[in-house]
Amino acid sequence: MRKLCWFAAPCSAAIFLSVYLLPEDWLPPAGILCVLLSLTAFLFRGNTRWKAALVSLGLAFGFLWTSGYAAIFRAPARALAGETAEYTLTVTDYPKETRFGVSIPTKLTLEGAPAPKVLLYAGWDAKPLMPGDIISAQVRLAPSDFLRGEQFDYYQSRGIYLLGYTDIVTLEEHPTHIPPPYWPQELARRLKGSISEVFPADTAGFITALTTGDKGALPDGLYAAFQRTGLSHIVAVSGLHISFLASVLTLLLGRHRKRSFLAGMALVFFFAAMTGNSPSALRAAFMEGLLLLAPLLGREDDKPTTLSAILLLLLLQCPYAAASISLQLSFAAISGIYLISEPLALRWSKGLPKWDKGPKKAVRALLFFLITTLATTFGALLFTTPLSAWHFRSFSLAGPLTNLLTLWAVSGLFLGGLATALAGLFFPGLGGVLAWAVSWPARLVIGITKTISGWPFAAVSLTSIYLVGWFLLSYTLLLLCLFFRKRGLRPVIPCAICVLTLCAALVMNAWPIVSGALTITVLDVGQGSSTLFYSGGHTVLVDCGGNSADDPGDIAADHLQAMGTSKLDALVLTHYHADHAGGVPELLSRIDVSLLLLPNVEPEDPLRSEILSLAQRNNCEVEFLSEDAHITFGDASMTIYAPLGDGGANEEGLSVLCSAGDFDTLITGDMNHVVEHMLVKYKHLPDIELLVVGHHGSKSATSEELLLAATPEYAVISSGYNHYGHPALETLERLGAAGCGIYRTDQMGTVTFTLQGK
């Protein structure tokens, strides 16, 4: 079987190179060159000959396959991007709610060409659609690999090359029954409904995510808690879940290998389809299939061959799945388990006492279970952590602990949740009883996750040079321990060095902030605004909203917790638009906010109502400002100016002046030049050093009058991808003429100013 590995591994490598590095025009010449190189294999002797030939042909096949796939499937789909026309589409899954309507997985009907997948965004009237429905609509098509002005690989990695936008959908055909190809989606819908019916509200969302991979039902802040504690993999259906299913099935069917193979294959691929056929789920399905097939063929499980063959199968059906983060993490985890966890578990278990009778046997089994759990966690984290750090620029320090404390319960929760949901479909009473029992360990896992995620430094951002250096040093020492353990290298000293250097890195990273009189951080939240003030151990946040890929509330909470705190002394909202307040619900679910300062405007605004409800639930004091207010925190003071204008939320918002010593910072929200004139006229602004530019650099704000009155030295524009032209050229010219040093979050990311103490 190793011959397959010598072909499959380089073929997969060629596909990765094609997706990540090489231009499409280079792929055919690269493939032909590798074919020619394969002819040189005859220069070698023995096994080297066929290895060289297989490697060269594998590379050639990978390059040529990616090129052919792009020409046949991707290019015709992308050629439609930018067009608006009447199209016929087939619905392939149930619609999901979005902020402005629903998103519908569909396939576009084209004559004489493969039907490309299209994720269609439509209004609320499309919500009742079902899989198998045939619809028509006037659709504007756009490429799926470019969102918010940036490269975005998620949809392309799942074979979706087009996004569609429409206002009105017409139902052309509606099948009497769900067609068989869509039975997995129908079962997933029914399971979700059953879970919401039989499980209590505090656990239903978690069980739904655990069993179906649908994270949309998770309560605010819980998924972020899973991410901070290194547990997000348990709510992303993958090999972990499918291996549980296959193990139970094998146990039930016993020694009937053929029956186990047929039933196992049907079950795992049906389940993978039910959860959306994610690359990680398909990886697990193929792997379980090969594991079940190997005994029937009289073959041993050769792990390198199994991994490389499965990776190739996934990449052949969609080469752009190489860009899937879930696929990369899934293969990294299983590689770590194969290469590290299994040998490590065997080594650690050798020291267990040989108890084989009575209570001692149970104790030995428990100890062996703990050892294998720890080894599995270590092996998986060892290989996945560098990938997570690269993709997400963060590292969960609490990950090993939370995995050790909770993974033992995940298999039971997954299987118990699935069994309860199935029982609830037919016997609601029985489902309710089972749900009561399953909910207790679920609450335990949720409680552990929330508690540990709230710890300071549960996760750290790898944007700091000190923490990046610590990370690289730790991995270097870890690899030295693994590769030189037979030479007597003891792990105690490297572990002590890792802990000491981590403490040093955290101190060095936080020192400029904690030692300063005032630190102002304008967070990168996309097209929005969120500015954090820190002084003397106290924190105040002005606004929390934006259109970034991550929730602005998570961005602010992550930044606070990376500083070692989970508390805000005050949160000031200039107004209730989503680009200034949309992240507040998520923030309140994660951070203890002592005081919330708001303008008393727009009483019917739904976001205002949601924020007030959450503030009351979290015992947060709320104060509406109709007059100017002053607060002091650390070595700084802040004046919050009451609304000055009228006619809309932007004009009726608060504005903020923060001072520490001779350094003044002004935030004007989204007020226009008319209200700026009133601010200059009535509030006697001092000469300021830092201006957070109004309305994200709109030409209607940051007037020449304000700049002449306030004379800022620095200006920060908080903006991101938008259709408004922010920041406007006129605004940039006015700031330049005023002599301001200009900083932009859309170009520079998060911007921090620190005023040093005396």
Solvent accessible surface area in square Angstrom, and as a share of the most:
residue,aa,sasa,rsa
1,M,91,0.41
2,R,123,0.45
3,K,125,0.53
4,L,80,0.40
5,C,23,0.14
6,W,95,0.34
7,F,50,0.21
8,A,0,0.00
9,A,45,0.35
10,P,16,0.10
11,C,0,0.00
12,S,3,0.02
13,A,48,0.37
14,A,0,0.00
15,I,0,0.00
16,F,53,0.22
17,L,74,0.37
18,S,9,0.06
19,V,35,0.20
20,Y,114,0.43
21,L,126,0.63
22,L,39,0.20
23,P,65,0.41
24,E,82,0.37
25,D,120,0.62
26,W,152,0.53
27,L,1,0.00
28,P,52,0.32
29,P,79,0.50
30,A,22,0.17
31,G,0,0.00
32,I,100,0.51
33,L,105,0.52
34,C,11,0.06
35,V,61,0.35
36,L,99,0.49
37,L,89,0.44
38,S,10,0.07
39,L,109,0.54
40,T,58,0.34
41,A,2,0.02
42,F,140,0.58
43,L,148,0.74
44,F,90,0.37
45,R,209,0.76
46,G,60,0.58
47,N,95,0.49
48,T,70,0.40
49,R,101,0.37
50,W,69,0.24
51,K,65,0.28
52,A,27,0.21
53,A,25,0.19
54,L,40,0.20
55,V,46,0.27
56,S,15,0.10
57,L,77,0.38
58,G,0,0.00
59,L,46,0.23
60,A,2,0.02
61,F,80,0.33
62,G,0,0.00
63,F,13,0.05
64,L,72,0.36
65,W,95,0.33
66,T,1,0.01
67,S,25,0.16
68,G,29,0.28
69,Y,24,0.09
70,A,5,0.04
71,A,65,0.51
72,I,97,0.49
73,F,87,0.36
74,R,33,0.12
75,A,51,0.39
76,P,48,0.30
77,A,1,0.01
78,R,84,0.31
79,A,75,0.58
80,L,29,0.14
81,A,30,0.23
82,G,66,0.64
83,E,80,0.36
84,T,76,0.44
85,A,34,0.26
86,E,108,0.49
87,Y,24,0.09
88,T,53,0.31
89,L,0,0.00
90,T,35,0.20
91,V,0,0.00
92,T,24,0.14
93,D,41,0.21
94,Y,36,0.14
95,P,22,0.14
96,K,117,0.50
97,E,109,0.49
98,T,49,0.28
99,R,181,0.66
100,F,166,0.69
101,G,0,0.00
102,V,1,0.00
103,S,12,0.08
104,I,0,0.00
105,P,40,0.25
106,T,3,0.01
107,K,83,0.35
108,L,1,0.00
109,T,78,0.45
110,L,46,0.23
111,E,174,0.78
112,G,94,0.90
113,A,37,0.29
114,P,59,0.37
115,A,51,0.40
116,P,15,0.09
117,K,87,0.37
118,V,1,0.01
119,L,20,0.10
120,L,0,0.00
121,Y,57,0.22
122,A,9,0.07
123,G,20,0.19
124,W,129,0.45
125,D,90,0.47
126,A,2,0.02
127,K,100,0.42
128,P,105,0.66
129,L,15,0.08
130,M,55,0.25
131,P,0,0.00
132,G,11,0.10
133,D,1,0.01
134,I,48,0.25
135,I,0,0.00
136,S,12,0.08
137,A,4,0.03
138,Q,100,0.44
139,V,0,0.00
140,R,120,0.44
141,L,1,0.01
142,A,21,0.16
143,P,47,0.30
144,S,2,0.01
145,D,13,0.07
146,F,115,0.48
147,L,47,0.23
148,R,111,0.41
149,G,34,0.33
150,E,121,0.54
151,Q,118,0.52
152,F,69,0.29
153,D,48,0.25
154,Y,111,0.42
155,Y,33,0.13
156,Q,11,0.05
157,S,3,0.02
158,R,68,0.25
159,G,12,0.11
160,I,28,0.14
161,Y,11,0.04
162,L,0,0.00
163,L,3,0.01
164,G,0,0.00
165,Y,68,0.26
166,T,14,0.08
167,D,124,0.64
168,I,128,0.65
169,V,21,0.12
170,T,71,0.41
171,L,88,0.44
172,E,94,0.42
173,E,102,0.46
174,H,100,0.45
175,P,38,0.24
176,T,123,0.72
177,H,148,0.66
178,I,23,0.12
179,P,36,0.23
180,P,85,0.54
181,P,96,0.61
182,Y,36,0.14
183,W,138,0.49
184,P,11,0.07
185,Q,36,0.16
186,E,18,0.08
187,L,49,0.25
188,A,7,0.05
189,R,109,0.40
190,R,128,0.47
191,L,2,0.01
192,K,59,0.25
193,G,34,0.33
194,S,8,0.05
195,I,1,0.00
196,S,74,0.48
197,E,144,0.64
198,V,23,0.13
199,F,10,0.04
200,P,47,0.30
201,A,98,0.76
202,D,74,0.38
203,T,0,0.00
204,A,14,0.11
205,G,7,0.07
206,F,1,0.00
207,I,0,0.00
208,T,8,0.05
209,A,0,0.00
210,L,0,0.00
211,T,0,0.00
212,T,7,0.04
213,G,20,0.20
214,D,34,0.17
215,K,74,0.31
216,G,72,0.69
217,A,55,0.43
218,L,18,0.09
219,P,58,0.36
220,D,79,0.41
221,G,10,0.10
222,L,1,0.00
223,Y,69,0.26
224,A,5,0.04
225,A,5,0.04
226,F,0,0.00
227,Q,90,0.40
228,R,12,0.04
229,T,0,0.00
230,G,19,0.18
231,L,0,0.00
232,S,34,0.22
233,H,71,0.32
234,I,0,0.00
235,V,0,0.00
236,A,39,0.30
237,V,10,0.06
238,S,19,0.12
239,G,8,0.08
240,L,54,0.27
241,H,0,0.00
242,I,0,0.00
243,S,36,0.23
244,F,37,0.15
245,L,16,0.08
246,A,5,0.04
247,S,69,0.45
248,V,55,0.31
249,L,31,0.15
250,T,58,0.34
251,L,144,0.71
252,L,134,0.66
253,L,37,0.19
254,G,41,0.40
255,R,231,0.84
256,H,98,0.44
257,R,148,0.54
258,K,138,0.59
259,R,131,0.48
260,S,5,0.04
261,F,36,0.15
262,L,112,0.56
263,A,37,0.28
264,G,0,0.00
265,M,55,0.25
266,A,68,0.53
267,L,63,0.31
268,V,0,0.00
269,F,58,0.24
270,F,73,0.30
271,F,6,0.03
272,A,0,0.00
273,A,21,0.17
274,M,13,0.06
275,T,24,0.14
276,G,39,0.37
277,N,70,0.36
278,S,18,0.12
279,P,10,0.06
280,S,7,0.04
281,A,0,0.00
282,L,25,0.12
283,R,14,0.05
284,A,3,0.02
285,A,0,0.00
286,F,52,0.22
287,M,6,0.03
288,E,26,0.11
289,G,3,0.03
290,L,55,0.27
291,L,62,0.31
292,L,27,0.14
293,L,51,0.25
294,A,16,0.12
295,P,54,0.34
296,L,66,0.33
297,L,115,0.57
298,G,70,0.68
299,R,129,0.47
300,E,153,0.69
301,D,53,0.28
302,D,34,0.18
303,K,59,0.25
304,P,55,0.35
305,T,1,0.00
306,T,5,0.03
307,L,25,0.12
308,S,13,0.08
309,A,12,0.09
310,I,0,0.00
311,L,32,0.16
312,L,14,0.07
313,L,77,0.38
314,L,1,0.00
315,L,0,0.00
316,L,41,0.20
317,Q,96,0.42
318,C,7,0.04
319,P,0,0.00
320,Y,9,0.03
321,A,1,0.01
322,A,0,0.00
323,A,8,0.06
324,S,8,0.05
325,I,61,0.31
326,S,47,0.30
327,L,1,0.01
328,Q,24,0.11
329,L,41,0.21
330,S,9,0.06
331,F,23,0.10
332,A,14,0.11
333,A,25,0.20
334,I,25,0.13
335,S,22,0.14
336,G,0,0.00
337,I,41,0.21
338,Y,23,0.09
339,L,107,0.53
340,I,30,0.15
341,S,3,0.02
342,E,73,0.33
343,P,64,0.40
344,L,22,0.11
345,A,12,0.10
346,L,118,0.59
347,R,128,0.47
348,W,99,0.35
349,S,15,0.10
350,K,168,0.71
351,G,71,0.69
352,L,21,0.11
353,P,50,0.32
354,K,186,0.79
355,W,90,0.32
356,D,100,0.52
357,K,159,0.67
358,G,53,0.51
359,P,116,0.73
360,K,114,0.48
361,K,117,0.50
362,A,66,0.51
363,V,69,0.40
364,R,72,0.26
365,A,62,0.48
366,L,102,0.51
367,L,64,0.32
368,F,84,0.35
369,F,90,0.38
370,L,85,0.42
371,I,30,0.15
372,T,37,0.21
373,T,17,0.10
374,L,74,0.37
375,A,0,0.00
376,T,50,0.29
377,T,6,0.04
378,F,64,0.27
379,G,0,0.00
380,A,20,0.16
381,L,43,0.21
382,L,14,0.07
383,F,65,0.27
384,T,19,0.11
385,T,15,0.09
386,P,49,0.31
387,L,46,0.23
388,S,33,0.21
389,A,9,0.07
390,W,170,0.59
391,H,52,0.23
392,F,109,0.45
393,R,117,0.43
394,S,45,0.29
395,F,38,0.16
396,S,21,0.13
397,L,45,0.23
398,A,9,0.07
399,G,2,0.02
400,P,72,0.45
401,L,74,0.37
402,T,0,0.00
403,N,4,0.02
404,L,63,0.31
405,L,71,0.35
406,T,1,0.00
407,L,29,0.14
408,W,117,0.41
409,A,6,0.04
410,V,1,0.00
411,S,36,0.23
412,G,46,0.45
413,L,3,0.01
414,F,0,0.00
415,L,50,0.25
416,G,19,0.19
417,G,0,0.00
418,L,18,0.09
419,A,53,0.41
420,T,1,0.01
421,A,0,0.00
422,L,72,0.36
423,A,15,0.12
424,G,9,0.09
425,L,59,0.29
426,F,147,0.61
427,F,131,0.55
428,P,89,0.56
429,G,58,0.56
430,L,90,0.45
431,G,0,0.00
432,G,29,0.28
433,V,98,0.56
434,L,62,0.31
435,A,1,0.00
436,W,160,0.56
437,A,53,0.41
438,V,20,0.12
439,S,0,0.00
440,W,136,0.48
441,P,44,0.28
442,A,0,0.00
443,R,74,0.27
444,L,85,0.42
445,V,1,0.00
446,I,17,0.09
447,G,33,0.32
448,I,34,0.17
449,T,0,0.00
450,K,105,0.45
451,T,83,0.48
452,I,7,0.04
453,S,10,0.07
454,G,29,0.28
455,W,118,0.41
456,P,68,0.43
457,F,58,0.24
458,A,4,0.03
459,A,11,0.09
460,V,3,0.02
461,S,42,0.27
462,L,15,0.08
463,T,109,0.63
464,S,16,0.11
465,I,131,0.67
466,Y,91,0.34
467,L,3,0.01
468,V,49,0.28
469,G,37,0.35
470,W,23,0.08
471,F,19,0.08
472,L,110,0.55
473,L,70,0.35
474,S,16,0.10
475,Y,39,0.15
476,T,72,0.42
477,L,27,0.13
478,L,48,0.24
479,L,78,0.39
480,L,73,0.36
481,C,19,0.11
482,L,27,0.13
483,F,153,0.64
484,F,76,0.32
485,R,98,0.36
486,K,183,0.78
487,R,195,0.71
488,G,58,0.56
489,L,73,0.36
490,R,170,0.62
491,P,78,0.49
492,V,102,0.59
493,I,116,0.59
494,P,11,0.07
495,C,77,0.46
496,A,48,0.37
497,I,65,0.33
498,C,26,0.15
499,V,89,0.51
500,L,125,0.62
501,T,40,0.23
502,L,29,0.15
503,C,68,0.41
504,A,47,0.37
505,A,6,0.05
506,L,26,0.13
507,V,92,0.53
508,M,96,0.43
509,N,49,0.25
510,A,19,0.15
511,W,155,0.54
512,P,60,0.38
513,I,29,0.15
514,V,73,0.42
515,S,41,0.27
516,G,7,0.07
517,A,15,0.12
518,L,0,0.00
519,T,3,0.02
520,I,1,0.00
521,T,4,0.02
522,V,0,0.00
523,L,2,0.01
524,D,51,0.27
525,V,0,0.00
526,G,12,0.11
527,Q,14,0.06
528,G,0,0.00
529,S,7,0.05
530,S,0,0.00
531,T,1,0.00
532,L,4,0.02
533,F,1,0.00
534,Y,25,0.10
535,S,0,0.00
536,G,48,0.46
537,G,54,0.52
538,H,77,0.34
539,T,3,0.02
540,V,1,0.00
541,L,1,0.00
542,V,1,0.01
543,D,0,0.00
544,C,0,0.00
545,G,0,0.00
546,G,15,0.14
547,N,52,0.26
548,S,26,0.17
549,A,88,0.68
550,D,92,0.48
551,D,54,0.28
552,P,10,0.06
553,G,0,0.00
554,D,23,0.12
555,I,36,0.18
556,A,1,0.01
557,A,0,0.00
558,D,59,0.31
559,H,49,0.22
560,L,1,0.00
561,Q,3,0.01
562,A,23,0.18
563,M,32,0.14
564,G,24,0.23
565,T,34,0.20
566,S,31,0.20
567,K,97,0.41
568,L,0,0.00
569,D,41,0.21
570,A,3,0.02
571,L,0,0.00
572,V,0,0.00
573,L,0,0.00
574,T,0,0.00
575,H,1,0.00
576,Y,3,0.01
577,H,73,0.33
578,A,46,0.35
579,D,34,0.17
580,H,4,0.02
581,A,0,0.00
582,G,29,0.28
583,G,0,0.00
584,V,0,0.00
585,P,13,0.08
586,E,22,0.10
587,L,0,0.00
588,L,5,0.02
589,S,49,0.32
590,R,35,0.13
591,I,7,0.03
592,D,85,0.44
593,V,5,0.03
594,S,47,0.30
595,L,32,0.16
596,L,0,0.00
597,L,3,0.01
598,L,0,0.00
599,P,0,0.00
600,N,90,0.46
601,V,22,0.13
602,E,52,0.23
603,P,93,0.58
604,E,154,0.69
605,D,29,0.15
606,P,107,0.67
607,L,30,0.15
608,R,24,0.09
609,S,58,0.38
610,E,78,0.35
611,I,0,0.00
612,L,48,0.24
613,S,53,0.34
614,L,17,0.08
615,A,0,0.00
616,Q,148,0.66
617,R,172,0.63
618,N,62,0.32
619,N,140,0.72
620,C,10,0.06
621,E,111,0.50
622,V,50,0.29
623,E,74,0.33
624,F,72,0.30
625,L,8,0.04
626,S,95,0.61
627,E,132,0.59
628,D,57,0.29
629,A,17,0.13
630,H,138,0.62
631,I,35,0.18
632,T,109,0.63
633,F,8,0.03
634,G,35,0.34
635,D,100,0.52
636,A,2,0.02
637,S,52,0.33
638,M,2,0.01
639,T,23,0.13
640,I,0,0.00
641,Y,14,0.05
642,A,9,0.07
643,P,38,0.24
644,L,40,0.20
645,G,18,0.17
646,D,114,0.59
647,G,78,0.75
648,G,26,0.25
649,A,9,0.07
650,N,31,0.16
651,E,35,0.16
652,E,38,0.17
653,G,7,0.06
654,L,1,0.01
655,S,1,0.01
656,V,0,0.00
657,L,16,0.08
658,C,0,0.00
659,S,28,0.18
660,A,3,0.02
661,G,70,0.68
662,D,133,0.69
663,F,27,0.11
664,D,16,0.08
665,T,0,0.00
666,L,0,0.00
667,I,4,0.02
668,T,1,0.01
669,G,6,0.06
670,D,5,0.02
671,M,4,0.02
672,N,35,0.18
673,H,96,0.43
674,V,84,0.48
675,V,3,0.02
676,E,1,0.00
677,H,80,0.36
678,M,55,0.25
679,L,0,0.00
680,V,31,0.18
681,K,115,0.49
682,Y,121,0.46
683,K,46,0.19
684,H,156,0.70
685,L,23,0.12
686,P,51,0.32
687,D,93,0.48
688,I,1,0.01
689,E,31,0.14
690,L,0,0.00
691,L,2,0.01
692,V,5,0.03
693,V,7,0.04
694,G,1,0.01
695,H,42,0.19
696,H,6,0.03
697,G,0,0.00
698,S,9,0.06
699,K,131,0.55
700,S,45,0.29
701,A,0,0.00
702,T,0,0.00
703,S,18,0.11
704,E,112,0.50
705,E,70,0.31
706,L,2,0.01
707,L,7,0.04
708,L,127,0.63
709,A,38,0.30
710,A,1,0.01
711,T,69,0.40
712,P,5,0.03
713,E,92,0.41
714,Y,75,0.29
715,A,0,0.00
716,V,0,0.00
717,I,0,0.00
718,S,4,0.02
719,S,0,0.00
720,G,11,0.10
721,Y,97,0.37
722,N,30,0.15
723,H,159,0.71
724,Y,162,0.61
725,G,51,0.49
726,H,28,0.13
727,P,17,0.11
728,A,12,0.09
729,L,121,0.60
730,E,78,0.35
731,T,0,0.00
732,L,40,0.20
733,E,103,0.46
734,R,62,0.23
735,L,0,0.00
736,G,44,0.43
737,A,97,0.75
738,A,46,0.36
739,G,62,0.59
740,C,13,0.08
741,G,31,0.30
742,I,62,0.32
743,Y,64,0.24
744,R,46,0.17
745,T,2,0.01
746,D,60,0.31
747,Q,128,0.57
748,M,107,0.48
749,G,20,0.19
750,T,62,0.36
751,V,11,0.06
752,T,70,0.41
753,F,29,0.12
754,T,48,0.28
755,L,50,0.25
756,Q,114,0.51
757,G,36,0.35
758,K,253,1.07
